[in-house]
Amino acid sequence: MVEFAAHQQAFCAHLRDPERADAPTDVAPERMRVYRELIFNNLDSLLAGSFPVLHRILKSAHWHALVRAFLVEHRARTPLFHRLPGEFVDFLGQRPTTADDPPFLLELAHYEWVEIALHNSEAEADLEGIDPNGDLLAATPVRSPLAWSLSYRFPVHRIAPDHQPETPAAEPVQLVVLRDRTQQVRFIEINAVTQRLLQRIETTPSSSGREALLGIAAELRHPEPERVIEFGATTLARLRAEGVLLGTRPAITPVIAA
């Protein structure tokens, strides 16, 4: 068994890195070539389909070098084929950048992976006790677990072969990526205040919409908090219409000790 395991390791090492690991001597060269091509081409096809914009942007030699480096250097933590795109993003985040890398490479890869991750997510909204038409200011807004709030330095949702920014945007790019009721994944561009509102809804799940907006007004030191609430009410309604918010639950009134 020890000898068999050593043979397997040598066999796999050659498939991963044929330039540095010798092929087993007891397998015909033609057969090894078929194995090598199957392994690399299958991985290349999977990643190209998972990161279509990145694949189109990078030169062929650069893309194939990344796929080969991923195969050689990375050790996946999952046996599931459909999770390899996430492993590829991890690999890109850990490797040293090169002069050939576009400055947005990692962020674009992450953005494209999010679409896959949301599509495959098994998360389900708990609709028990939720009023889909509840008062978003008086009650507690409930965020969909399939609406992910993201922030990037580059406008990743606009990057294409004919639009490749060389420097980050002046302000962080705030997005919500959502899997809607039709199971389609789409993005919504938001501003920094809306991003903060979603964060407060997530981190203070017992607060009413009004309380969340008053908290933002205090953070902004806004001289007219009611104007923030007025603007926020419109924003909350839009987020519910988009499916980012599922509705409301009754706000919890804090108990004050006598």
N, C-alpha and C positions, 0 to 999 in steps of 0.2 A: 504493500500500500504506500509506503514511503517513496518507493521508486516511481510508482504511478503518479503520486501527487507532484513530485519533482518534474515529471514529464509534462503534466498539465500546466504547471507554472511556466516552464520553458516555452511551451506551445503558445500560451496566452501572451507571454512577454513579447514574442516575435510578432504576433498579430497586432499588438499595441504599437510597437516600436521596431519595425523591421530593419531600420537603418542601424540600430545599436544592438539588437538581440538576434543572435543567429537562429536560423530555422532548424527545427528538429531534422536530424539526418535520416530518420526512418519514415518520412512522409515525402511523397513525390513533389518536386518543385512546382509542377503545374497545379497540383491540388492545393498547395500552400498559397499560391497566387490567387486562386479562387476564394479561399478563406479570407485572405487579406482584403481583397476587393469587396467582398460581401460585408465584412465588419465595417470598413471605412465608409463605403457608399451608403449603407443603411443609416449610420449615424449622421453622415453628411445630409442625407435626404430629410431625416427627422428634424435636424436643427435648422436647415434652410426653410422648411415649411413652418417652423415655430417662430422664426425671426425673419420674416420676409423682407422687411425694410432694411434691416442690417445686412442681410445677404445681398441685396441689390446694390447697396452703397459700397461695400468693401470690394476691393479688387479680388479676382478669383484666387490668386496666389495667397493673399492675406487671409481670406476666409478659410481656405484649405489648411493653412498653417495653424489657424486657431483650432480647427476641428482636430487636427493631428495632436496639437499640444494638449487639448482637453483629453483625448484618448490616452496619451502617454502619461500625463502628470496628475490627472484628477482621479480620485477614488470615490465613486458615488456611494452615497449612504442609503440608497434605495434600490431594490431589485425591479421596480416598476418602470417600464419603458416610458410611460407618459410623463413621468416626473423628471426625466433627464433634462428638459429645458431649464428647470429650476436649478439643477446642478450646474448647468452651463453658466448661468448667471452668477452663481457662487464662484465658479472658476474664474470668470472675468473679473470679479471683484477682488480676488486674491492674487492674481498674477501681476507682475510689474508691467506698467504700460510701455508701449514702444512708440517710436516716432511715426510709425504708420497708422497708429490708432487715431481715429477721429476723437476729439475731446469729449464728445457725447456718447461714446461707445457703450459704456456701462449703463448709463441712464436709459438710453434707447432700448437696450437689451432688457432691462428691468421692466420698462413700460410694455414691451411686446410680451414678456412673460406673464404680466398681470392678466392680460386677456385670457391666456391659457389657464392660469390658476383659477380665475373667476369662473370660467366655463366649466372646469372640472370640480369646482368646490361642491362639497356635500352639505354645506351650511344651509339651514332652513330657518325661515323667519318664524318666530313664535308669535302667532297672531292672537293667542288667548288674552282676552281682556283689552284688546286694542280697538279703539274707535277710529276707523279710517277717516271719519269726517269731524273729529274732535277739534276743539278750540286749541290751536297751536300755541297761543299765548298763556291761557289759563291752565292748561293741562301740560303733561310732560311729553314732548315729542319723542318718538321712537324711531331710531335709525335702522335701516335695513342692514343685516349682516353681509349682504351682497353688494354693498356700496362702500368702496374703499377710497379713502381720502389720501391723496398723494401730493408730494411736493418735489419739483425738479429744478435744477439750475438752467436746463435747456428746454425749449418748447418741443418736447419729444413727440407730441401729437401732430406736429406739423413737419417734422423732418422727412425728407424724401431725397431721391437722387439729385433733384434740381434745387434742393433747399437744405444746405448743410451749414448751419451756423458755426463759426469758429470760436466765438466767445459766448459765455453765458448771457442770459437775458438780464436786463437791468434789475428786475425784481424776480423772486422765485415764481415759478410757474405752478399754479395750484390747480389740481384736477380731482374730480371724482370719477372713478371708473365703476360702472354699474352693470350688473346682470339684471335685466328687467323682467317683467312678467311674461314676456314672450321668449325668454331664455337667450335674448340677444345681449351681447356685451357692447357697451357704448361708453363714451366719455363725455363729461360735462366740465367745461372750464369755469372756474369760480375765482373769486378774489380772496385776499388774505383774511378779510373780516369773516366771510362765509366759512372759510377753512377753520377759523378759530371757533365759530359758532358750532360747527360739527364736532370739534374736539370737546367743547364744553358739554354738548349733548351726550357724548360718549362717556366722559369722565364724571359727570354729575347726573346720573340717570334718574334722580328723584326730583330734579328741579323743573319748574315750569319753563315754558318758552320765554315768558317775560323775565323770569329770574336770570336765565342764561344771557339774555340781551342786556339786562342791567349790569351783569358782571362784565360784559364786553365794554359797555359804556364807561364803567369805572376803570377798566384797563386802558382805554383810550383817553381817559380824562376828558370825555366829551362834555361840553358845557350844557348840552340839552339832551339828557338821557331819553326823553320821550321821542325825540327824532330818531334815535337809534332804534327804539322799539318799533316805531312806524316803518322804518326801512326794513327792519328785521322781520316784521310780520309778512311783508311781501316776499322776502327771501324764503321764509319757512314755507309759505304756500307754494312757491315755485319748486322747492325741494320735494314737497309731498307730491305735486303733480308729476314730477320726473320719476318718482319711485324711490328717491333717496330716503325719504321718511315714509314709514308705513302708516302713521297716524299718531294717536296719542294714548297715554294711560293717565289715570287720575294722578295729579300731583300729590306728593306726600307732604302734609302739613307738619312741620316740626313740633314736637311736644316740648313745652317749656315747663320746667320744674317749678313748683310753687316755692 
